[in-house]
Amino acid sequence: MESLLIDTGHRSNAILDVPAMAEAAARPAREIVRIESVAEHVAQTGVGAAAFPEAFADALAARRRMPSV
């Protein structure tokens, strides 16, 4: 079965989110995880430079485990 990869990194407010896109297309869908977006999110949490690599790896792993819809 074909599935969709949804890039939510650019103009994400102008497209359907992943679940809505899956429903509209009647196909499974997964988000393309942009590492720069994950890094920006981690940096906004206030984590220090020494702890950043581990926090980034943890956040990236958590996003990778998100199920398809």
Buried (B, 14 or more C-beta within 10 A) or exposed (E): EEEBEBEBEEEBEEEBBBEEBBEEBEBBBBBEBBEEBBBEEBEEEEBEEEEBEEBBEEBBEEBEEEEEB
